[in-house]
Amino acid sequence: MQFNKHKLTALMTAGMLAASTGADAASVTISITNLSGAGGPAFSPFFVAFHDGSFDPFNPGSSASPAIEALAEFGNGAGLSTEFAAARPDGLSRTVTSTTNGFGPGIFLPGGSGSVTLDLDPVKHRYLSYFAMVVPSNDRFFGNNSPVEIELFNGSGQFTGGVFEDGSDAIWDAGTELDGPTGAAFLVGSNAADSPAQNGVITANGDFSVYAGRATPAGYDFTGIPGSDVPLLRIGAVSAVPVPAAVWLFGSAFSALALFRRKSGPATS
């Protein structure tokens, strides 16, 4: 199985009984799960933003902004939150922490999961963007390159939702810090504040071999090096109780409509 960052394929199942016929607001639950196996990578708390399709805080091949650098090196989404509030005052944003198998400030350990529920406007909050540091690393992060890659509502205001998966081929290297134990976050004996400057640009980089076998503060050794065709991240979007009327019925939380990103080669833009 391979992933494609640029294509969403909808798989309709019998569990979906009815779709929204209007542009009413909907109560949407976003659930995030770390699919890594034992000894695999962990994720910082996620900064998630809901917008009209115009929030685009990074571009591959370009230098990382200070907000992306802070996220990629420290898992700090405060800068992105400030940028988003200034650029999209009609948008909504939240930080999602791991409440199951979490560590410290809500880090998503392998198998960890967390969720948030919000009332979304189908025009102002049509699209979802997500960002988190991937650790152990110096400056790796998850983030959807295209701001319209994950659509929660279609052009008619109907909730489409679904389940989205990404693998290591969707992980970005901010290009701000050299890879290695020095300055890497989430490694025992390493200080993330140390920052061996790289002065590079944002590129796709799912190679974590430089951190292999090293101890993490969560009490496990990083031995589960992710493969390029193995899903690591799952984001589910379900409209549990649309407002003002319930219009989506699901046989199960995430089986009614699944949207998977497949990839046919190295992650490029």
HULIN-V912078 format. One record per helix or strand. SS is the DSSP state (~ for helix, > for strand). FROM is the first residue (numbers start at 1). LEN is the number of residues. If there is no record, write none. Layout:
# HULIN-V912078
SS,FROM,LEN / SS,FROM,LEN
This chain:
# HULIN-V912078
>,8,5 / >,26,9 / >,42,2 / >,46,6 / ~,66,9 / ~,78,10 / >,92,5 / >,100,4 / >,107,14 / >,127,9 / >,137,1 / >,140,4 / >,151,1 / >,153,1 / >,159,1 / >,162,6 / ~,168,3 / >,171,3 / >,177,1 / >,185,1 / >,197,1 / >,203,2 / ~,209,3 / >,215,1 / >,221,1 / >,231,12 / >,257,5
